[in-house]
Amino acid sequence: MPRPGLRRLRSPRLWAPAGAVLAAGAVTAVALTAGARPAAPAAADGLPHTTVEISPGDCGRGWDHPRPGLQVFDLRNSSSRAAEVYLRGAHGGPVHGEVEGIGPGTTRPLRVRLGAGAYAFTCLPDDANAVTGPVVRVTGGGPAGPAAAPITQHDLIGPALDYQAWVGGGLADLVRRTGALRAAVAGGDLPAARAAWLPAHLAYERLGAAYGEFGDADREINGTTAGLAGGVRDPAFTGFHRVEYGLWHGEPAAGLRGPAAALDGAVRALRDSWAQARMDPAALGLRAHEILENTAQAELTGRTDYGSGSNLATARANLDGTRAVLARLRPLLTTRYPQLPELERELDRTERLLDGFRRAGRWTPLDRLTRADRQRTNAAVGDLVERLAPVATLCDPRRTV
């Protein structure tokens, strides 16, 4: 779950993993004649347009003159309920494009590049069965744009269960490390507490994809002062960052015993409740993208530094968390995301870059980086965020019936 005060970006549903031109974009709805013949190239985009009906009774009607190449289908919903639409290879083939949330009586564009082959529109009205239109054959032309077999909710159940079990093991390690932190504070050994704080915090940060399932516990364990009127003195400021602030701002052990004990209790409660939790399989792909998106917004801006100077260490832990999610999704992505090997190489490169900021067991504080290193780090993480966006899109479950 994004940190409080951070912007959560919902990945657009595009079939464009390599910067392709394919996109399902929303524009102001316009009224078009049902079943119209292909229009002349539109002045605005210079592309041929075809109006296609997406109502349950006429799904795909209007595509009478198929052609290869880049083009726009104007999808007209003449029914009384909203719908989403897929353009797929015939007979359950891969998805070449989609538009969701087409309201009754409105028209939305779908821009695709088609090659030779057989295609059909599938119309999915809200609260109704899917309807597949007639098969249309396209001849000639160059290769089609990107396409991928749809992933269903059922496909994601296994990866989600495996990931949930992995999180359970991570929570057990987190409890052990947080207990060591609490013991050091309780014993008044603040140097030992500072040494214990970072391993405990990183153990939590590696569980990044589970944040959305932790609910209010995430704010209790890892919240910041964002939105708190009292800032660092606000009673609602709790968890790792509350303890961090005290440890690196000269607060005596007596003042930190309560926050450390509360953190330890919250972590143990989370571990105990996790066995009954049920992760939403549909969220796994989106979280793979969100982890490093939040890293760019929070860690690489220093917004979550309360004295330890450990933002780069946290970014490195977030990288581990991203890999943990991708490992579960990899069997689904291998045949759907051609750029997966490039993504994995960039993960390796960014890992080496971040590891270079740890010397003699100590992480370089963000504000001590040279300008060149800061730019390299921002660029590397930003590139990964872009490469992970298609993972969120591809793993967004599609309806098949």
C-alpha positions as a Python dict, from the first residue, in 0.01 Angstrom:
ca = {
    (1, 'M'): (0, 0, 0),
    (2, 'P'): (140, 342, -87),
    (3, 'R'): (270, 544, 206),
    (4, 'P'): (24, 800, 345),
    (5, 'G'): (36, 1117, 140),
    (6, 'L'): (184, 942, -165),
    (7, 'R'): (10, 921, -497),
    (8, 'R'): (-104, 578, -607),
    (9, 'L'): (-90, 535, -982),
    (10, 'R'): (-322, 287, -1140),
    (11, 'S'): (-149, 127, -1433),
    (12, 'P'): (-333, 190, -1760),
    (13, 'R'): (-464, -120, -1930),
    (14, 'L'): (-237, -110, -2231),
    (15, 'W'): (-95, -394, -2435),
    (16, 'A'): (232, -213, -2495),
    (17, 'P'): (519, -372, -2301),
    (18, 'A'): (789, -231, -2526),
    (19, 'G'): (677, 125, -2580),
    (20, 'A'): (451, 24, -2867),
    (21, 'V'): (186, 254, -3001),
    (22, 'L'): (-106, 32, -2901),
    (23, 'A'): (-327, 200, -2643),
    (24, 'A'): (-685, 195, -2526),
    (25, 'G'): (-744, 562, -2459),
    (26, 'A'): (-1047, 753, -2339),
    (27, 'V'): (-1178, 1057, -2521),
    (28, 'T'): (-1498, 1257, -2505),
    (29, 'A'): (-1780, 1035, -2624),
    (30, 'V'): (-1934, 1116, -2960),
    (31, 'A'): (-2249, 983, -3124),
    (32, 'L'): (-2188, 764, -3430),
    (33, 'T'): (-2420, 569, -3655),
    (34, 'A'): (-2439, 202, -3568),
    (35, 'G'): (-2304, -27, -3833),
    (36, 'A'): (-2147, 253, -4036),
    (37, 'R'): (-1891, 174, -4302),
    (38, 'P'): (-1526, 261, -4230),
    (39, 'A'): (-1484, 634, -4220),
    (40, 'A'): (-1219, 833, -4401),
    (41, 'P'): (-899, 890, -4203),
    (42, 'A'): (-976, 1122, -3913),
    (43, 'A'): (-822, 1465, -3939),
    (44, 'A'): (-697, 1451, -3582),
    (45, 'D'): (-493, 1131, -3602),
    (46, 'G'): (-468, 1048, -3973),
    (47, 'L'): (-579, 688, -3911),
    (48, 'P'): (-865, 489, -4062),
    (49, 'H'): (-1161, 455, -3824),
    (50, 'T'): (-1424, 182, -3808),
    (51, 'T'): (-1736, 205, -3594),
    (52, 'V'): (-1813, -122, -3414),
    (53, 'E'): (-2118, -210, -3204),
    (54, 'I'): (-2051, -363, -2862),
    (55, 'S'): (-2408, -430, -2746),
    (56, 'P'): (-2483, -790, -2639),
    (57, 'G'): (-2701, -850, -2943),
    (58, 'D'): (-2465, -695, -3197),
    (59, 'C'): (-2116, -745, -3055),
    (60, 'G'): (-1863, -673, -3330),
    (61, 'R'): (-2117, -560, -3590),
    (62, 'G'): (-1985, -298, -3830),
    (63, 'W'): (-1642, -441, -3897),
    (64, 'D'): (-1721, -520, -4259),
    (65, 'H'): (-1403, -409, -4434),
    (66, 'P'): (-1104, -551, -4244),
    (67, 'R'): (-762, -407, -4316),
    (68, 'P'): (-412, -458, -4175),
    (69, 'G'): (-198, -197, -4006),
    (70, 'L'): (-250, 74, -3747),
    (71, 'Q'): (-614, 176, -3713),
    (72, 'V'): (-884, 286, -3471),
    (73, 'F'): (-1205, 107, -3379),
    (74, 'D'): (-1470, 342, -3241),
    (75, 'L'): (-1655, 117, -2997),
    (76, 'R'): (-2018, 223, -2963),
    (77, 'N'): (-2217, 95, -2668),
    (78, 'S'): (-2582, 110, -2769),
    (79, 'S'): (-2698, -102, -2475),
    (80, 'S'): (-2835, 6, -2138),
    (81, 'R'): (-2539, -111, -1928),
    (82, 'A'): (-2168, -36, -1914),
    (83, 'A'): (-1930, -280, -2076),
    (84, 'E'): (-1569, -361, -2143),
    (85, 'V'): (-1440, -494, -2472),
    (86, 'Y'): (-1150, -712, -2582),
    (87, 'L'): (-1019, -751, -2934),
    (88, 'R'): (-877, -1101, -2940),
    (89, 'G'): (-741, -1354, -3178),
    (90, 'A'): (-1025, -1574, -3296),
    (91, 'H'): (-1138, -1871, -3088),
    (92, 'G'): (-997, -1750, -2759),
    (93, 'G'): (-668, -1615, -2891),
    (94, 'P'): (-449, -1348, -2732),
    (95, 'V'): (-580, -1003, -2644),
    (96, 'H'): (-465, -731, -2885),
    (97, 'G'): (-646, -443, -2718),
    (98, 'E'): (-914, -356, -2469),
    (99, 'V'): (-1127, -73, -2342),
    (100, 'E'): (-1308, -85, -2008),
    (101, 'G'): (-1590, 116, -1859),
    (102, 'I'): (-1772, 214, -2180),
    (103, 'G'): (-2093, 373, -2059),
    (104, 'P'): (-2434, 325, -2222),
    (105, 'G'): (-2481, 538, -2532),
    (106, 'T'): (-2115, 637, -2554),
    (107, 'T'): (-1830, 565, -2789),
    (108, 'R'): (-1465, 502, -2700),
    (109, 'P'): (-1166, 447, -2932),
    (110, 'L'): (-942, 143, -2946),
    (111, 'R'): (-620, 191, -3142),
    (112, 'V'): (-445, -126, -3257),
    (113, 'R'): (-203, -254, -3516),
    (114, 'L'): (-330, -568, -3690),
    (115, 'G'): (-144, -819, -3902),
    (116, 'A'): (-274, -1106, -4109),
    (117, 'G'): (-494, -1337, -3904),
    (118, 'A'): (-840, -1400, -3763),
    (119, 'Y'): (-986, -1173, -3494),
    (120, 'A'): (-1307, -1125, -3298),
    (121, 'F'): (-1444, -874, -3049),
    (122, 'T'): (-1559, -998, -2710),
    (123, 'C'): (-1813, -777, -2532),
    (124, 'L'): (-1845, -805, -2154),
    (125, 'P'): (-2149, -614, -2023),
    (126, 'D'): (-2165, -547, -1650),
    (127, 'D'): (-2352, -824, -1465),
    (128, 'A'): (-2404, -1027, -1781),
    (129, 'N'): (-2232, -1305, -1972),
    (130, 'A'): (-1963, -1232, -2227),
    (131, 'V'): (-2062, -1228, -2593),
    (132, 'T'): (-1818, -1292, -2879),
    (133, 'G'): (-1879, -1134, -3216),
    (134, 'P'): (-1817, -1278, -3563),
    (135, 'V'): (-1469, -1384, -3670),
    (136, 'V'): (-1308, -1136, -3908),
    (137, 'R'): (-1008, -1227, -4122),
    (138, 'V'): (-737, -977, -4204),
    (139, 'T'): (-501, -1043, -4495),
    (140, 'G'): (-170, -886, -4588),
    (141, 'G'): (19, -620, -4402),
    (142, 'G'): (306, -641, -4159),
    (143, 'P'): (320, -794, -3812),
    (144, 'A'): (51, -722, -3555),
    (145, 'G'): (114, -511, -3247),
    (146, 'P'): (174, -662, -2903),
    (147, 'A'): (-75, -916, -2773),
    (148, 'A'): (-91, -1157, -2481),
    (149, 'A'): (-305, -1440, -2355),
    (150, 'P'): (-534, -1310, -2081),
    (151, 'I'): (-465, -1400, -1718),
    (152, 'T'): (-763, -1502, -1510),
    (153, 'Q'): (-829, -1486, -1137),
    (154, 'H'): (-782, -1862, -1123),
    (155, 'D'): (-433, -1834, -1277),
    (156, 'L'): (-325, -1607, -992),
    (157, 'I'): (-449, -1816, -700),
    (158, 'G'): (-142, -2041, -690),
    (159, 'P'): (111, -1755, -704),
    (160, 'A'): (-84, -1563, -439),
    (161, 'L'): (-93, -1859, -200),
    (162, 'D'): (279, -1921, -249),
    (163, 'Y'): (355, -1555, -187),
    (164, 'Q'): (132, -1550, 120),
    (165, 'A'): (327, -1842, 265),
    (166, 'W'): (653, -1658, 194),
    (167, 'V'): (520, -1351, 375),
    (168, 'G'): (437, -1572, 673),
    (169, 'G'): (801, -1675, 696),
    (170, 'G'): (907, -1313, 662),
    (171, 'L'): (678, -1211, 947),
    (172, 'A'): (837, -1472, 1172),
    (173, 'D'): (1179, -1320, 1099),
    (174, 'L'): (1037, -972, 1154),
    (175, 'V'): (905, -1069, 1499),
    (176, 'R'): (1248, -1200, 1596),
    (177, 'R'): (1426, -884, 1483),
    (178, 'T'): (1170, -648, 1633),
    (179, 'G'): (1196, -838, 1961),
    (180, 'A'): (1572, -775, 1961),
    (181, 'L'): (1508, -405, 1904),
    (182, 'R'): (1262, -389, 2191),
    (183, 'A'): (1501, -576, 2423),
    (184, 'A'): (1785, -335, 2348),
    (185, 'V'): (1564, -34, 2420),
    (186, 'A'): (1425, -191, 2737),
    (187, 'G'): (1779, -258, 2857),
    (188, 'G'): (1880, 102, 2794),
    (189, 'D'): (2143, 1, 2537),
    (190, 'L'): (2075, 263, 2270),
    (191, 'P'): (2380, 180, 2050),
    (192, 'A'): (2254, -179, 2034),
    (193, 'A'): (1903, -51, 1960),
    (194, 'R'): (2033, 158, 1669),
    (195, 'A'): (2216, -147, 1538),
    (196, 'A'): (1898, -358, 1568),
    (197, 'W'): (1662, -102, 1417),
    (198, 'L'): (1772, -123, 1053),
    (199, 'P'): (1766, -506, 1014),
    (200, 'A'): (1419, -509, 1168),
    (201, 'H'): (1292, -231, 944),
    (202, 'L'): (1435, -388, 630),
    (203, 'A'): (1268, -719, 719),
    (204, 'Y'): (937, -535, 707),
    (205, 'E'): (1018, -345, 387),
    (206, 'R'): (1091, -669, 201),
    (207, 'L'): (725, -765, 247),
    (208, 'G'): (624, -478, 21),
    (209, 'A'): (359, -653, -188),
    (210, 'A'): (167, -747, 126),
    (211, 'Y'): (121, -389, 244),
    (212, 'G'): (-227, -368, 96),
    (213, 'E'): (-330, -675, 293),
    (214, 'F'): (-195, -544, 624),
    (215, 'G'): (-465, -277, 649),
    (216, 'D'): (-439, -43, 947),
    (217, 'A'): (-146, -244, 1081),
    (218, 'D'): (77, -94, 813),
    (219, 'R'): (27, 259, 942),
    (220, 'E'): (74, 141, 1300),
    (221, 'I'): (398, -37, 1210),
    (222, 'N'): (546, 180, 937),
    (223, 'G'): (352, 505, 928),
    (224, 'T'): (504, 850, 887),
    (225, 'T'): (405, 1194, 1010),
    (226, 'A'): (218, 1269, 686),
    (227, 'G'): (-122, 1410, 776),
    (228, 'L'): (-47, 1432, 1150),
    (229, 'A'): (-104, 1778, 1298),
    (230, 'G'): (152, 1721, 1574),
    (231, 'G'): (428, 1593, 1347),
    (232, 'V'): (686, 1385, 1531),
    (233, 'R'): (518, 1475, 1863),
    (234, 'D'): (177, 1352, 1751),
    (235, 'P'): (51, 1054, 1959),
    (236, 'A'): (-55, 885, 1635),
    (237, 'F'): (306, 877, 1514),
    (238, 'T'): (401, 518, 1592),
    (239, 'G'): (603, 227, 1465),
    (240, 'F'): (946, 201, 1310),
    (241, 'H'): (978, 566, 1219),
    (242, 'R'): (873, 682, 1566),
    (243, 'V'): (1147, 468, 1717),
    (244, 'E'): (1390, 580, 1448),
    (245, 'Y'): (1327, 944, 1527),
    (246, 'G'): (1395, 891, 1895),
    (247, 'L'): (1707, 680, 1844),
    (248, 'W'): (1872, 933, 1613),
    (249, 'H'): (1758, 1250, 1791),
    (250, 'G'): (1892, 1186, 2140),
    (251, 'E'): (1574, 1066, 2307),
    (252, 'P'): (1647, 869, 2626),
    (253, 'A'): (1565, 500, 2648),
    (254, 'A'): (1287, 572, 2898),
    (255, 'G'): (1097, 770, 2634),
    (256, 'L'): (1140, 497, 2372),
    (257, 'R'): (1035, 194, 2575),
    (258, 'G'): (667, 257, 2510),
    (259, 'P'): (698, 308, 2130),
    (260, 'A'): (932, 8, 2097),
    (261, 'A'): (697, -214, 2297),
    (262, 'A'): (400, -94, 2089),
    (263, 'L'): (588, -169, 1767),
    (264, 'D'): (679, -516, 1890),
    (265, 'G'): (318, -583, 1990),
    (266, 'A'): (183, -464, 1655),
    (267, 'V'): (424, -686, 1464),
    (268, 'R'): (332, -990, 1675),
    (269, 'A'): (-39, -922, 1627),
    (270, 'L'): (15, -900, 1252),
    (271, 'R'): (202, -1229, 1247),
    (272, 'D'): (-72, -1400, 1447),
    (273, 'S'): (-351, -1269, 1223),
    (274, 'W'): (-173, -1347, 897),
    (275, 'A'): (-261, -1717, 908),
    (276, 'Q'): (-628, -1624, 862),
    (277, 'A'): (-561, -1357, 598),
    (278, 'R'): (-646, -1414, 235),
    (279, 'M'): (-452, -1209, -15),
    (280, 'D'): (-638, -1082, -318),
    (281, 'P'): (-474, -1264, -611),
    (282, 'A'): (-573, -981, -844),
    (283, 'A'): (-350, -737, -653),
    (284, 'L'): (-22, -925, -697),
    (285, 'G'): (78, -781, -1034),
    (286, 'L'): (-18, -427, -936),
    (287, 'R'): (188, -450, -618),
    (288, 'A'): (493, -561, -818),
    (289, 'H'): (474, -222, -984),
    (290, 'E'): (377, -22, -675),
    (291, 'I'): (669, -131, -457),
    (292, 'L'): (932, 51, -661),
    (293, 'E'): (693, 329, -755),
    (294, 'N'): (666, 404, -383),
    (295, 'T'): (1043, 369, -352),
    (296, 'A'): (1089, 645, -608),
    (297, 'Q'): (834, 869, -437),
    (298, 'A'): (936, 813, -76),
    (299, 'E'): (1282, 665, -33),
    (300, 'L'): (1463, 843, -314),
    (301, 'T'): (1319, 1177, -206),
    (302, 'G'): (1416, 1127, 159),
    (303, 'R'): (1059, 1178, 276),
    (304, 'T'): (1076, 877, 508),
    (305, 'D'): (1409, 955, 670),
    (306, 'Y'): (1371, 1028, 1042),
    (307, 'G'): (1741, 1028, 1124),
    (308, 'S'): (1890, 692, 1032),
    (309, 'G'): (1991, 792, 678),
    (310, 'S'): (1883, 447, 559),
    (311, 'N'): (1676, 534, 253),
    (312, 'L'): (1911, 356, 15),
    (313, 'A'): (1908, 46, 234),
    (314, 'T'): (1528, 56, 222),
    (315, 'A'): (1535, 94, -156),
    (316, 'R'): (1753, -216, -172),
    (317, 'A'): (1507, -408, 46),
    (318, 'N'): (1223, -293, -177),
    (319, 'L'): (1414, -438, -471),
    (320, 'D'): (1421, -772, -289),
    (321, 'G'): (1048, -739, -230),
    (322, 'T'): (986, -679, -599),
    (323, 'R'): (1188, -987, -690),
    (324, 'A'): (984, -1196, -446),
    (325, 'V'): (664, -1101, -628),
    (326, 'L'): (809, -1150, -975),
    (327, 'A'): (937, -1495, -879),
    (328, 'R'): (576, -1603, -818),
    (329, 'L'): (447, -1439, -1135),
    (330, 'R'): (731, -1551, -1362),
    (331, 'P'): (556, -1866, -1497),
    (332, 'L'): (269, -1647, -1615),
    (333, 'L'): (491, -1371, -1755),
    (334, 'T'): (741, -1585, -1945),
    (335, 'T'): (508, -1638, -2242),
    (336, 'R'): (332, -1300, -2214),
    (337, 'Y'): (600, -1040, -2151),
    (338, 'P'): (883, -1060, -2407),
    (339, 'Q'): (1079, -792, -2222),
    (340, 'L'): (1097, -998, -1901),
    (341, 'P'): (1467, -1088, -1953),
    (342, 'E'): (1546, -717, -1998),
    (343, 'L'): (1354, -636, -1680),
    (344, 'E'): (1551, -897, -1488),
    (345, 'R'): (1881, -763, -1621),
    (346, 'E'): (1786, -413, -1512),
    (347, 'L'): (1694, -545, -1168),
    (348, 'D'): (2041, -698, -1145),
    (349, 'R'): (2202, -372, -1258),
    (350, 'T'): (2008, -165, -1006),
    (351, 'E'): (2092, -412, -732),
    (352, 'R'): (2462, -372, -804),
    (353, 'L'): (2425, 5, -812),
    (354, 'L'): (2254, 17, -471),
    (355, 'D'): (2494, -235, -319),
    (356, 'G'): (2776, 0, -415),
    (357, 'F'): (2644, 253, -163),
    (358, 'R'): (2713, 16, 126),
    (359, 'R'): (3069, 32, 244),
    (360, 'A'): (3217, -133, 552),
    (361, 'G'): (2868, -236, 658),
    (362, 'R'): (2731, 120, 648),
    (363, 'W'): (2490, 266, 396),
    (364, 'T'): (2559, 606, 243),
    (365, 'P'): (2289, 855, 346),
    (366, 'L'): (2088, 988, 56),
    (367, 'D'): (2210, 1345, 112),
    (368, 'R'): (2572, 1230, 88),
    (369, 'L'): (2539, 1101, -266),
    (370, 'T'): (2713, 1289, -541),
    (371, 'R'): (2487, 1454, -793),
    (372, 'A'): (2590, 1195, -1053),
    (373, 'D'): (2510, 905, -820),
    (374, 'R'): (2176, 1060, -730),
    (375, 'Q'): (2087, 1092, -1097),
    (376, 'R'): (2198, 736, -1174),
    (377, 'T'): (1990, 600, -887),
    (378, 'N'): (1680, 795, -979),
    (379, 'A'): (1715, 691, -1343),
    (380, 'A'): (1763, 324, -1260),
    (381, 'V'): (1461, 302, -1029),
    (382, 'G'): (1250, 513, -1263),
    (383, 'D'): (1334, 281, -1550),
    (384, 'L'): (1229, -20, -1344),
    (385, 'V'): (899, 147, -1256),
    (386, 'E'): (829, 187, -1628),
    (387, 'R'): (927, -172, -1704),
    (388, 'L'): (708, -303, -1424),
    (389, 'A'): (397, -118, -1543),
    (390, 'P'): (320, -387, -1807),
    (391, 'V'): (344, -653, -1534),
    (392, 'A'): (58, -482, -1354),
    (393, 'T'): (-136, -464, -1678),
    (394, 'L'): (-76, -821, -1789),
    (395, 'C'): (-161, -960, -1444),
    (396, 'D'): (-484, -764, -1412),
    (397, 'P'): (-735, -1054, -1434),
    (398, 'R'): (-962, -1062, -1735),
    (399, 'R'): (-1313, -1198, -1751),
    (400, 'T'): (-1349, -1497, -1979),
    (401, 'V'): (-1722, -1565, -1945),
}
